[in-house]
Amino acid sequence: MNTAAISTPPRSLAFELLLLAALATLWGASFTFIKLGVETIPPVTFIAARTVIAGGLLLCILRARGIRLPRDRATWRSLAIQACLNSVMPFTLIAWAETRIDAGLATILNSTTPIFAFLITWAITRHEAVTGRKLFGTVMGISGVCMIMGVGALTGLGSDMWGQLAMLAASLSYGAAAIYGHNFKHLDSMVPAAGSMLCGAVILVPLSLIVDQPWTLQPSDTSLLALVALSVFSTALAFVIYFRLVRTLGSVGVTSQAYLRIPIGVGIGVVFLGETLAGSAWLGLIFVVIGVAAMSLPARKAG
């Protein structure tokens, strides 16, 4: 078999929503894995290893299925752009941010991805109509982010503030990636997942060798286990599901898992890491959930 293109088998909406919930769970858990991993592994090296393991695993599965990666330059150029938007920049920003903020807070801030996806769509791509409901959702989401970051953000940019800004930048990158991912709708979902991971590894591994000198590191067993779990489940498996849902639910639809991810990610951080959230952050969480839901839930058909 010499082609990466494949048609999506017809499935019910319930099945696609089940996949959406699975993706939310996998990505909700990723923030705890990252928090544990960067305790003893520097962010750049941690994320470089993540892309290598996930990309290698996906490549092996593709070969076992008899599917080859594309060979034309145009596709690989697109995969490199997707890698920057969907792995290199957001992965690194999130890992760095979680050296400064809790995993639960990172989950909430990263849930703003649909807001950025909508704003990019409205301001640049314009392939979706601007409705009052979506505008309301955007306002609610931005208000929630302000509550989460707190009034202290107005008095100075401390280390926590930079971590929060890094998380928002990662969310912006994810929003752009969800829209750009439409370029791969004609491919088997594993192909852009593997290709973007491998492109990310090509970028991140040399950077890791220069910045962190990983051969000098002494990571803990906990960090190594977190790295493996993150790479296999929250990256390789999650991105296969992600690219399938981009094809079946669309860019805004697939980013809607962000509000499902909030209670999952926050709950894992509270239960396993003993984290807590300030009262204003809980209120901000509610605003973000309402905002993202207003933007992402399908409109009712008339009649």
N, C-alpha and C positions, 0 to 999 in steps of 0.2 A: 504494500500500500504506500503510495508516494505523494499523498496529498494531505494538507492540513485542514482543508475545508470540510465542513460537515454540517448537516442540517440538524436543527434542534427537534427532537421528537415531541409531538404534542403532549402537553401535560395540563392538568387542571390547575386553576388558580390556587386551590388549597395546597397543592404540592409546591408551587412556587413560593407561597407564603411560608411554608414549612422550611424551605431552603433559606428564605430570608431570615427566619428566626434562628436557624443554625448558624448563619453567617454572623448575626448579631452576638450570639453566644461565643463563637470563636474569637471574634474581635474584641468583645467585652473582656474576655479572659486575658487577652494579649497585654493589657496594661499592667496587670499583676505580674505576668511573666517578665515583662521588660523591667519593672521595678526591682524584681529579684535578680535579674541578670546584670544590670548595671551597677549593682552593689560592689562587684569585684571585677567586672569586665568593662573597660571604657566604651562609651557609646558607639564610636565609629567602628571599632573592632567587633563589638557585639552585633551591630547591624550588618557588617560585612559578612560575618559568619552566618547570620540569618539568611542572607540572600544566597550564599554558596550552598548551604544545606538544602534550602527549599528549591532552588533552581536545579540542583543535581538530582534531587528526588523526583521532581516533575519530569526532567529529561529522561530518567530511567523508565518512568511509567509510560511516557510517550513512545519510547523505543519498543517497549514490551507490547504496546498496542499497534505497532507498525506505522506510527504517524511521524513524519519527518518535519523538522522545523523549516520555515520558509528560507529560500536562498537568495531572494532578490534584495537589492540594497534599499529599495523604497520601504519595504515592510520592516526591515531591521532598523531603519532610521526612525520609523514610527514607534517601534518597540523601545528604542533608546529614549525617545521623548516620554513614552508611557512610564518607563523605568524611573526617570527623574521625577515625574509627577506623582507616581503611585508607590514608590519605594525609597529611592535614594534620599530625596528631600524630606518627605514626611517621616520615614522610619528614623532617620538620624535626628531630626528635630524632636520627635517624641522621646527617643531614648535620652537625649540630652536634657529635655525638660523634666523627665522623671528623676533626674538626679537632684532636682530642686523642688518639685511639687509631688503630692500624693497621687497614687494611681487612680483613686476615685475622682479627684478633681480633674485629672487628665482626661478621664472618660467623659466627664460632663463637657469640658471645653471642646473635645474632639467631636462631640455630637452636633456641633454647629456646621458640619460639612454640608448638609442639605441647604442651609441658608446661603452659603457661598456658591453652591451649585446653581441655586435659583438666581442669585445676583449676576453670576457670570452669564447664565442663559439670557437673562433680561437685558443686560448691558452689551453683550457681545454676540452671542450666537443667535438669540431671538427665535429659537425654534419652538418655544412654548409661549402661550398667551399669558400676559400679566393680569392676574385676577385680584379682586379685593381680598379674598381669603389668603392668597399667597403673600400679599403685601402685609396683611395682619400678622401672618406667621413670621415674616422677616422681622417686623418690629418687636414682636414678643421674644424672638430668639436673641436679638441684639440686646434687649433689655435684660434678659436672663443672664447673658454673658457679663454685663456690667455689674449685676448683683453678685455674681459668683466672684468676680475679681475684686469687688469691694471698693468702698470710697477711699481706702488707703492707697489705691492706685493713683489717685490724683495728687498725692503728696510726694511722690518720688518713685523712681524705678529701682526697686530692690531686686534681689536675686529671685524671689518668688515671682515678681512681675515679669521678669525676662522669661522665666519658665512658662508662664501663662501665655505670653505673646508667642513663644515658640510653638505651643500647642495650637494656637489660633492659625499660625502660619501653616502648620501641618494640615489643619482642616481645610484651609484655602487650597492647598495643593491637592488634597484628596477630591475636593469638589471639581477642580479642573480635570483631574484624571478620570472621574466618572463620565464627564462629557466627552473627553478625548477617546475614551474606551470604545465609543461607537465605531471607530475605525476598524475594529477587529470582529465585528458582528458576523463576518463571513467565515471565521476560523473556528475550529474546535476550541472550546474554552480553556483547555490545557495549554494550547499553543501560546497565546499572549501571556498567560500566567508564567509559563516556563521561560519564554523569551525575555519578558521584562525583568524577571529575577536574575537571569544570566547577564543581561546588560547591566543591571545594578551591581552585580558582583564584579564585573570588569571595572566599574568606576570605583567601587568602595574598597576592594582588596588592596590595590596599590596605595590608596590613601591611608588605610589602616597600617600598612607596613611602614609608612613614613612617619605618621603621627604617633602611633602607640607602641610600635615595636612589640607585637603580640608575643613573640617568643620569650619575652622577659616577664610576662604576666603569670600570676598564680591564682587562677579563678577557683572559687569554691565549688563544691559539688552541687550546691543549690543553684548557683548561677548557671552551671553547665546543663543541669536538668531543665532549668527554665528556658535556656537557649534552644534545646532540642524540642521541647514542647511548643515553643513559639514558632520554630521553623517548620515543623511537621504539620501541626494542627492549625495554628493561627495564621500561617502564611501559605504553605503549599495547598492544603485542603481548602482554606478560606478563599484563596484567589481563584481556584477552579470554580467554586460556587459563585464568586463575585462576577467573573466574566460571563458565566452563563446567565446570571440575573440581569446584567447589562443588556444582554440580547433579548431576554423575555419580558423584563419589567421596565427597561429604560433607565436613563441616568438618574432622574429624580426618584424613580421608584426604588432603585437599588440603594440610594443613599438614605432612604427612609428607615433602614435598619438602625440608623443612629439613635433614634429615640427608644428602640427596643434595647439597645446596647447600654443605655444609661443605668437602669436599675441592676443589670447584670454586672457591669464593671464596678459600679459603686458598691454593690453587695459583696462582691468578691474581695474588694479592698478592705471593707469593714470587717468581714468575717475572718479572712486569712492574714491580713496585715495589721489589723487593729486600728485602722484609720478612722478619723471622725471628720465631719463637715460642719462649718459654722452655720448658724441659722440663716444668714443671708444667702449662703451657697445652696441650702435646701430650697429656699424660695426661688432662687435663680434656676435651679434644676427644673422646678415646676413650670416656670416661664418657658424654658428651652423646650421641654417636652410638648407643651401646648403649641409653641411656635412651629416646631418641626412637624408635628402631626397635622397642623393646619395647612402646611405647605405640601405635604407628601401624600396624604390620603386622597384617593380618587374622588372626583366630583360625582355627585349623583346625576344620572341621566334623566332628562326631562321625560315625563310621560311614563 
